Amino acid sequence: MKAFYEIQARDLTPESLRSAMDSRGYALIRGLLPLDAVSTVLGDVTEVLSSAGWLIDGHDPVERRANPSAACGDPDPRFKKVYQRVFNLESFHALPHHPALRAVMEMLSGDIVLVHPKPIGRLIFPHCERLVTHAHQDYEFMGGDPEFFTVWIPFHDCPVEVGPLQILEGSHRFGIQPHQREGLHVPEIPAGSEIGSGWAGGPVYAGDVLIFHSLTVHAAAPNLSHQLRLSLDCRFQDARRVLHPSNLVFAGESGKSWEKTYAGWRSDKLKYYWKILPLTLKPTKADLIQLAETAETPEARARYFRMVSQID
């Protein structure tokens, strides 16, 4: 496996970033985020995990020493309960809006950037093969316009044994690649069928960000350490491009809502920030209303109804 293509934050230019994205489908930006911004989120997240019994007693929670007996992952109900507490953290949502990251994403997406409001936390126990994320493209899950970008941010130094992401260079140039769904909780590209010019990987450190195109194939290395791997995925796009409404609302049956997410926040600054942007939803609200009446299954109709009820 080749080493990541990397750019030091101090050397980054719009030209070097676009060149890397066009040719490789990704760029690892070293030292973009200040360590205090990342460590704030790490402290908040590990406080939640410690109180949930996921960490070994007698160690500083930020060491992330995993309690093997607590190992779990999506879609386990006990995982979902703890994950929701992490998702509700104000610092968790604030990190993708950091000015240093926003400035970089404006180089790719233009001056009207939409930060997708539902970042995804990765809370990965060690030595759990079933929890490893295999090769896939983010567009498969997000829909909308494929011209968006994912940013992967570890909350701590992530050497290879902790399981950082790996990137299939050049894979974004081959369009949507076939994903296997049957029998899987998360669709993935069958091993060996991925198309690209070779896998790249290596350590990623606190303050680094890994940026890649929605069609870039990527996967996680296994976590072979004794620590949890904690990171965040967030998506960015030109706000004028088409957006699937599922990226703004909670379509599942969990009872999640933005009101519940925001309940403990101290500031109103980032609440509903996307509502002032010139978004174009596809399907539109009218489309969703029709789908809520005509979708083939009761489950699908209920899902579309929940989306409609949250759009405004």
N, C-alpha and C positions, 0 to 999 in steps of 0.2 A: 504494500500500500504506500502510495506517495504521500509526502507531507502536504499539509494544507498550504494553499497560496495565501499569504498574509500580507497585510499592509499596516504599517504603524500609523496610528491615528494622526500623529504630527505630520506625516507625509501624504495624507489622503487628499486627493483632488477629485473633482467631478469626473475628469477624464479617466483617471486611474480606476475609479470605482466602476464606471460604466464599462470600461474595457474588460475588467475582470468578470462582471456580470454577463456581458455579451459572449465572451469566449469560454468561460468556465461554469457559469451559472451560479456562482457564489463568490464571496470574499470574506475572509476572516480579518476583522479590524482589531488590532491589538491596542489595548489601553484606551478605548474610547470613553468608557464610563468611569467616573471617579469612584474609588473604592468605598468611600463612605456611603454613596448612594446604594451600592450593591449590598454592603454589609448591613445597612438598615433593614432591607428586605429579608436578608438571611436571618437576622435576629428575630424579626417578627414571625417568620415562618417556623423557625426551630422552636420558638416558644409554644406555638400551637402543637407541634409534633411531640414535644416533651410532655405537655399536659395530657396528650392522648396515649402516652405510654409507648410511643414508637422508638424512643431513644433509651439507651442504657443509663440507669441512674449512676451518679457519681462522676459523670463527665460533664464538661461545659456543653450545653446543647448545640452551640455553633460547631462543635467537633463532629456532629451528625453521626455518632456511634449508634448503629442500628440495633434495635432489639429484635433478634431473629423470630421470636415467637409472635411478634406483631405484624410480620410481613403480610402485605396485602396490596391490591391494586385494582384499578377500574376493571370490571364493574362491581366489585365487592361492595355491599352496602356499608360496611365499616370504613372502607376507604372513602366512599362518597361523603360520608358524614364529616370526616376530618378535612377532606379536600374543600368542602364548602366553606369551612372556617378560614382556610387559606385564601380561597377565592375572594372572600369578603374583605380582606385586608386592604386598607387604603394605600399602603406603601406598595403592595403588589400591583395595583392598577396604575400608580403614579410612575413607576420605573419606565414603562414604554414611552412616556411623555417627556423624558429627560431632554433638555434642550440640545445636548450634544448628539443624542441619537436622532432626534427630530431633524436636526440640520443635515445629517447624513442621508436620511430618508428623503428629504426634499431634493437632494441631488439625483435621486432615482425616480421619484414620483411627481416632482413639480412642487409649486408653491402652495397648493391646496391639498394637504395630505390628510387622509383619514387614517387615524390609528384605530384599528378594529377594537371595539370596546370589550371583547371577551378574550383576554389573554388566557393561555393554558399553562397551568403549573404542572411540572413533571416531578413527582415525588417517588423516586425509584429506589426500592430496597435492593440490597446486594444479593447475588447468588439466587436470583429468581428468573429462570429462563422464560417462564410464561409471561413475564412483565416486560421483556425486551421488545422495543419497537423495531419492526423489520422494515425492509425497503418499501417506500411509498412516495407519492407526490402529494403535496398539501392541497392542490387544486381538487383532488378527488374528494376531499372532505368539505371544502369551503364553497365551491361553486362561484357564481358571479362571473366577473371578468378575470381571465387568467393572468392579466398583467398586474399581479400583486406580489409582495415580497414578505417572506418570513424572517424574523430576527430571533435567533436562539441566544439566550443570555443565561449563563450559569451564575449561581449566587456565590460560588466559591471556586477555588482552583480545582480544575477537573483534569487530572492526569489520565492517561489512557486506561488504567485499571479501574477507574471510577465510571467509565462508560460514556464519554462524550459522543456527540454526533459524528457521523461519517457522511461524506458527500460523494456522489457519483458525478465526477466532472463531465461537463458537456451534455448531460442527460436532458437538459431543458430544451435542447434543439430537436428532440424527437417526438414532441407532442405528448398527448396523453397516452401513457403506457398501460397495458391491461393489468387490472388488479383482481386478485382472487378474493371473493367474499364468502363463499359458502363455508359454514362451520367456523367462521372467524368473528371475533368481537370487533376487530379493526381490520378493514381490507388492507391487503399488502400485495406487492408485486412478487410473484413466485420466484424463489431463489434461483439465480442463474439466468433468468430471462430479462433482467434489467439491461437497458441499452444506454451506453455512455462510453466515455473514453478512459475510465479507470477510477477506482475508489481513492479518495484522499481522506486523511485523518491526522490525529495527533492531539496533544494536550491543548486545552483551552483554559484560560485563567480568569479569575475574577477581574472584571473590567473590560474583558474582550467581548465582542459580539460577532456572531456568525450570521451573515446575511445571505439568503438564497432565494431564487425565483420560485414561483408557485409550481412550476413543472420540473424543478430540479429534484431528482431522486435522492433520498437520504434515509439513513437508518441510525439507530443507536448501537454503540458497542455495548457488550455485556458489562454490568457492574460487578467486578471481581474483587472489590475491596470489602471493608467492614463498615462502610459509611453509606448513608443515603446520598443519592445524587439529586440535587435540588436545582431546578432551572425553570425558566419561563420561555414560552413561545409567544410572540405577538406578530400581528400582520399589519402591513401598511400598503396603501394604494392611493392613487390619485382619486380624490373625492368625487371627481366628475365621471369616473368610470362606473360601470354597472356593479351593483352590490346585491348579493343574495340576502334577503331580509333575515334569514336565520342567523346571520352574523351579528344581529342587533338585539335579538330577543331570546327567550328561553322557551323552546318548543317542546321540551320533554314533560314528563308527568311529575317531576320532582317538587314542584311548587316554588321553584326559584323565581325571583323577581329582582328588578333593580332597586325597588324600595327596600327589600330585605338586605341586599348587598350594601346599600348606602347607610343602613341604620346606625352604624357606629362610627361613621366618618366625621372628622372634625371640620373639614372644608367642603364647600359646595363647588369648588372650581372645576372639578372633573366630572360632576354629575350631569349626565345626558348631554355631554359636550357635542356629540355628533348631530344633534337636532338643528344646529345652526348652519350645517354644511349643506351644499347643493347636491344631495344624494339622489341617485336614480336607482330605484329598487326593481329587481326582476327575479321572480314574478312581482308584479305590482300588488298594491293592496286589493284592487278589484279582482285580480287573478286569484289571490288567496281566498277572497270571499267565495268565489265560484268553486275553488277546490275544496273549501270547507263543506260545500254542499254536494259535490259530485265525485270526490275521490272514491276509489274502489272499496276501501275498507273503513270500518268505523274508527280504527286507530289512526289512519291517515287523515280522516275528516276532523278528528279531535285535535290532531297536531296542527293542522292548518287553522283551525278555529283559535287555538291558543296563540298562534302567530298574529292573527288579525287583531286579537284583543290587546296586543302589546305594541302594535306599530305606531300609533299616534303618541 
